[in-house]
Amino acid sequence: MIFIKEKKMNNKEKAKAYHTAVSEYNESTIKKMVHENYIQHNPKVPSGRTAFISMLPKLKMHGSKIENIRMLEDGQYIIMHHKWTNAVPFGFDETAAFHIIRFDKNGLIAEHWNVMTKMASSNISGRSLLSGETEVKDLNKTESNKSKINTLFNKLINEGVEKIVDTLPQFFHADFHQHNVLLTDGIKGLIQAIPDDSLFPRYKKQHAVFGEGNFVLSISEGLLSGKNSVLYDLFRLEEGKIAAHWNIYEDIPTQNLANNNTMFNF
């Protein structure tokens, strides 16, 4: 008798299987993949596997589906850039979203973070919240690219607006692709937005930086239009400079919280 050894899935493959199971409302698969005491950082959802599974009937009723656009791996973390369709349970028809999951030492999904925003029309440069390049490459540059983004955010947090204006060009290609739907391509458009705190956040603290190759995600806390916000900024780098930027910014709720884990604590 010949035995064929089952191929062990890596974390990216597990993450794909997981979001596929969510789109198929497959409770049994999710039970196998998610730790019973799963820690939830979405402030609208209680912690625990049972609470998450209880959402599946509502997702199924509305036909909510996930389309993964980008996926990064950084240690035990998988970062997913998703499009949700039929996203009525979240209050939208379609959403752009970042989801982050952490695998524990036994290969189970132990923790989850996410932000979402309504899909909007493309910006004046023709770019949407999710369009653009998706290929992860330059794996040998992961740490240097993460370091570059760390340095950028150190300046964004600690320098005044005037200094930021002078500093930014050293981090961005002059004609970088801008996927913020309120802005346009290029460093000129970004600099013009800086004085307006409804367009350019006032960064207060960087909580995490994740990266793989040419993509780096920074997760920060700050003010947008004067409101405390969680700020997800995704960058694609080429030759040590930012060639593209995507973002989702979301208000941090303070009332009617389903858990006390905060939207951070990575």
C-alpha positions in Angstrom: 0.0 0.0 0.0 1.3 3.4 -0.9 0.8 6.3 1.4 0.8 9.8 0.1 1.9 12.3 2.7 -0.4 15.3 2.9 1.3 18.6 2.1 1.4 20.9 5.0 0.0 24.3 4.2 2.1 27.4 4.9 0.5 30.4 6.6 -0.4 32.1 3.4 -2.1 29.0 2.1 -3.9 28.7 5.5 -5.0 32.3 5.3 -6.5 31.7 1.8 -8.3 28.6 3.0 -9.6 30.6 5.9 -11.0 33.6 3.9 -12.4 31.1 1.4 -14.2 29.3 4.2 -15.7 32.6 5.4 -16.9 33.3 1.9 -18.5 29.9 1.8 -19.9 30.2 5.3 -18.1 26.9 6.1 -18.5 26.6 9.9 -16.7 23.3 10.2 -13.5 24.5 8.4 -13.5 27.7 10.5 -13.8 25.7 13.7 -10.7 23.6 12.7 -8.7 26.7 11.9 -9.6 29.2 14.6 -8.6 28.9 18.3 -11.5 28.6 20.7 -10.3 31.7 22.6 -9.6 33.8 19.5 -8.8 37.4 20.5 -10.9 39.9 18.5 -9.7 43.5 18.0 -12.7 44.6 15.9 -14.5 46.7 18.6 -17.9 45.6 17.2 -17.4 41.9 17.7 -16.9 39.9 20.9 -13.8 37.8 21.4 -14.0 34.0 20.9 -14.5 31.6 18.0 -18.2 31.2 18.9 -18.9 34.9 18.4 -17.3 35.0 15.0 -19.1 31.9 13.8 -22.4 33.4 14.9 -21.9 36.0 12.2 -21.9 33.4 9.4 -25.7 33.2 9.0 -26.0 36.9 8.5 -23.1 36.9 5.9 -24.8 34.0 4.1 -28.2 35.7 4.1 -26.7 38.7 2.3 -24.3 36.7 0.1 -21.3 38.6 1.5 -18.1 37.5 -0.2 -14.3 38.2 0.1 -12.0 38.9 -2.8 -8.4 39.0 -1.7 -6.3 41.5 -3.6 -3.0 41.4 -1.7 -1.5 39.2 0.9 1.7 39.7 2.9 3.4 37.5 5.5 5.5 38.8 8.3 6.5 36.2 10.9 3.3 34.8 12.5 1.1 37.5 11.0 -0.7 37.5 7.7 -1.9 40.8 6.3 -4.8 40.7 3.8 -6.0 43.5 1.6 -9.6 42.5 0.7 -12.6 43.6 -1.2 -15.9 42.6 0.4 -19.0 42.5 -1.9 -22.6 42.4 -0.6 -21.2 43.8 2.6 -24.6 44.8 4.0 -23.8 43.3 7.5 -21.0 45.9 7.7 -23.2 48.7 6.5 -22.0 48.9 2.9 -22.6 47.5 -0.5 -18.9 47.0 -1.1 -15.9 47.7 1.1 -12.2 47.8 1.0 -10.6 46.2 4.1 -7.4 45.3 5.8 -7.6 42.1 7.8 -4.6 40.9 9.9 -4.5 37.4 11.5 -1.9 36.0 13.9 -1.2 32.3 13.9 -0.2 30.6 17.2 2.5 28.0 17.7 0.1 25.3 16.8 -0.9 26.9 13.5 -4.3 28.1 14.7 -5.7 31.6 14.1 -5.4 33.2 17.5 -6.0 36.9 16.9 -7.6 39.2 14.4 -7.5 42.9 13.6 -9.3 44.8 10.8 -10.4 48.1 9.3 -13.0 48.7 6.6 -14.3 51.6 4.5 -16.9 52.0 1.8 -15.7 51.5 -1.7 -15.6 54.9 -3.4 -15.1 56.2 -6.9 -11.6 56.4 -8.2 -9.6 59.5 -7.5 -8.8 62.1 -10.2 -5.7 60.1 -11.2 -8.0 57.1 -11.9 -6.9 55.0 -9.0 -9.1 53.2 -6.5 -8.7 52.0 -2.9 -7.7 48.6 -4.2 -6.3 48.9 -7.8 -2.6 48.8 -8.6 0.2 46.3 -8.5 -0.1 43.2 -6.3 3.0 41.1 -6.9 5.3 40.7 -3.8 8.9 40.9 -4.8 12.3 42.1 -3.6 12.1 39.8 -0.6 15.8 40.6 0.2 14.7 44.2 0.8 12.0 43.5 3.4 13.9 44.8 6.4 15.4 47.9 4.7 11.9 48.8 3.4 10.4 48.4 6.8 13.2 50.6 8.2 12.5 53.3 5.6 8.8 53.4 6.6 9.7 53.5 10.3 11.9 56.5 9.7 9.2 58.2 7.7 6.7 57.8 10.5 9.1 58.9 13.2 9.3 62.1 11.3 5.5 62.4 10.7 4.9 61.9 14.4 7.7 64.2 15.8 8.1 67.0 13.2 5.8 69.9 12.6 3.9 70.4 9.4 6.5 72.8 7.9 9.3 70.3 8.4 7.2 67.4 7.1 6.7 69.3 3.8 10.4 69.6 3.4 11.1 66.0 4.5 8.6 64.0 2.4 10.2 64.2 -1.0 13.2 62.2 0.2 10.8 59.2 0.9 8.6 59.3 -2.3 9.1 59.0 -6.0 8.0 62.3 -7.5 5.2 60.6 -9.5 4.2 57.9 -7.0 0.8 56.3 -7.4 -1.8 57.6 -4.9 -4.8 55.4 -4.1 -6.3 57.7 -1.5 -9.5 58.6 -3.3 -9.4 62.2 -2.1 -5.9 62.9 -3.4 -4.0 62.8 -6.7 -0.8 61.1 -7.9 2.6 62.6 -7.1 4.4 64.3 -4.3 3.0 67.7 -5.2 -0.6 66.6 -4.5 0.5 65.1 -1.2 2.2 68.2 0.0 -0.8 70.3 -1.0 -3.0 68.1 1.3 -0.8 68.3 4.4 -2.2 71.6 5.9 -5.8 70.1 5.8 -6.2 67.6 8.7 -9.3 66.1 7.0 -7.0 64.9 4.1 -3.7 64.3 5.9 -3.8 62.8 9.4 -1.9 64.1 12.4 0.0 61.0 13.4 0.5 60.5 17.1 1.8 56.9 17.6 2.9 54.1 15.3 1.7 50.7 16.7 3.0 48.2 14.2 4.9 47.9 10.9 4.5 44.7 8.8 6.2 44.0 5.5 7.2 41.5 2.9 9.5 42.5 0.1 8.3 45.6 -1.7 5.2 46.1 0.4 5.1 47.6 3.9 2.0 48.3 6.1 2.1 50.9 8.9 -0.6 50.9 11.6 -0.8 54.1 13.5 -3.0 56.1 15.8 -3.8 59.8 15.3 -6.3 62.5 14.5 -8.3 62.9 11.3 -10.6 65.9 11.2 -9.9 66.1 14.9 -11.2 62.6 15.6 -9.2 59.8 17.2 -8.5 57.4 14.4 -6.8 54.1 13.5 -4.6 54.7 10.4 -3.6 51.9 8.1 -1.1 53.0 5.4 0.2 50.5 2.8 3.2 51.3 0.7 4.9 49.8 -2.3 8.6 50.7 -2.6 10.9 50.7 -5.5 14.6 51.4 -5.1 14.2 52.5 -1.5 11.4 55.1 -2.2 7.6 54.9 -2.1 6.1 54.1 -5.5 2.5 53.6 -4.4 0.2 54.3 -1.4 -3.1 52.8 -0.2 -4.9 53.7 3.0 -7.9 53.0 5.2 -8.6 55.3 8.1 -11.3 54.6 10.6 -12.7 56.4 13.7 -11.9 54.7 17.0 -15.1 54.0 18.9 -15.4 54.6 22.6 -18.9 53.5 23.3 -20.9 50.2 23.0 -17.6 48.2 22.6 -18.0 44.4 22.2 -14.5 43.8 23.6 -11.8 45.7 25.5 -8.8 44.6 23.3 -8.5 47.9 21.5 -7.8 48.2 17.8 -4.1 47.8 18.4 -2.1 45.6 20.9 -0.1 43.8 18.3 
